[in-house]
Amino acid sequence: MTTRQPAQPTQQTRSSRPSGGGGSRNLPLRFVPLGGLGEIGKNMMVIEYGQDIVIVDGGLMFPDDQMLGVDLVIPDITYLADKMDRIRGVFITHGHEDHIGALPYLLPQLGFPTVYATRLTIGLITVKLRERRILDRANLVELDPDTDTPIQAGRMNVSALRVNHSIPDAVAVVVRTPVGTVVHTGDYKFDFTPVDGLRADLGGLARLGEEGVFVLCGDSTRVDNPGYTPSEQVISQTFEEIFHHSGGRILIATFASLISRVQQAVDCGVKYGRQVALVGRSMVNNVQMAIELGYLAVPVGTLVRAEDINTIPADRLVILCTGSQGEPTSALTKIANGDHWLVQIQPGDTVVLSSTPIVGNERAVSRNIDSLMRQGARVLYQGLAQVHVSGHASREELKLMLALTRPQYVIPVHGEYRMLAHHADLAVSMGIARENVVVAQDGDIIEATPDTGIAIVDHAPCGNVYVDGTGVGDVGQVVLRDRRMLSSDGVIVVVMTVDAETGEPLAGPDLISRGFVYERESEQLMEAARARVAQAFNKHSQQPGHSADWGYLKNKIRDTLSEFIYEQNKRRPMILPLIVEV
């Protein structure tokens, strides 16, 4: 069931703290990051006080080149398996994939706890849950950053503060506990000219600092960048130049959830008399949802069906599509490969990649750029033009966050290890004691109390869970190792036919090579390998009292052939023995 109304009011106000009862301050506040620390993606933080647990975010990560065949990577929630009855809610900071993308897979495992998020973020989550056909089982509640009414979560209460990011409706999550207030910044920057006109709540952050922030969990992604991150309005200026100088079609690839970027493209299209077509299922679904909720302003007649794009003059058309990260099944990748059912590159087309490649996606993005240019398109990407700005705070903005909130303890989050370490150094430079800053990684269990300090006290089972097609978690390191072996050295299938009663060979062995060598060009090698397998089989069958132990025999064939192949060409293909009994 989907609910778009805030939770019932409580008597506490934003400035109040829950009363702890006798001895409550002796209980530690516990933090368990299940994703997002030491990596970019799959952000998920567990905050635990006594018998109460709140979760901040539930994101995914895109696979790297070593995760062959894997579609998505989601957090390992083994730590929560025996604690599900203690979960008081999942609080979402914003609607990007690395913060909401795992929810369709995690919510069923967690027993469908209530998810709290801002209105646009709920809309994006709704699209995902509907695609997985579990929307009717979910409970989504609106989290309003403009209200002083917190959400009660056991002995904790939770509220939201508006921040700026590259998507509207981003918030910091504020968790008040009997031992102090936690501020989880989510992804943020301080943008004084945001596309939607809603600025970060600097006053609210300053008030929290006055009251006293116990722990700050702060975004670390751009700590290495000096100064300030540019405003999203810079993109509007770049789009203006591109639209002004382009005489053909304009294709803009971006994240489907980047609603503010879509708004900028639509605004430029309207200004220059172009109609807008949406290509890609997630782009169509998200834009339609954002229009219905009022987060996208699109004049009547601006949007056209994708099926009608070939009837519109090239200088009157903008195509918005997915695939800025080179995803294999995305619209732009299909267009680049020339196999999209609707869109083919034409001379004079301008393609804009309005994003920065996520770590691990650089090669796929580069391949798409090359393919598009070979077909005659002009391709603009970050580096050639400022077609993307980050949604993350640079160094001076991180300092401003620390200065406003004045936390007692700091846990850098959201970043690779070097980013977390540099953020820790930055906090120390702002006057926070070194022992009050914890650089942790996924699975570390951190405990904090006002009196005894903050420290990593244990480590929880934590790793990657791979999503491959409809399978969740059925692909592990062993399967990935086999896939890497297949991709690098290929496979040899050994087929032998034997007498079921005596175990005597009747035919074979026959060797079938796939991805190892081409048999017709390596007949000598394959014949020698066949002889070596036959020799090992005959030696076993001639032993006194031998039995038809097919498991042992398969291992013998595998070891013999593997050793021979490595002797000959220093390669280790996968060996698959197949014994047929007749």
Helices and strands as residue ranges (DSSP letters): G 24-26, E 29-35, E 44-49, E 52-56, E 72-75, G 78-80, G 84-86, E 87-91, H 97-100, H 103-110, E 115-117, H 119-131, G 135-137, E 140-142, E 151-153, E 156-162, E 171-177, E 180-184, H 202-211, E 213-219, H 233-245, E 250-253, H 259-271, E 275-279, H 281-293, E 303-304, G 306-311, G 314-316, E 317-321, H 331-336, E 350-353, H 362-374, E 378-381, H 395-405, E 409-413, H 417-429, G 434-436, E 444-449, E 453-459, E 464-468, E 471-472, H 477-489, E 491-498, E 505-514, G 519-521, H 523-541, H 550-569, E 574-581
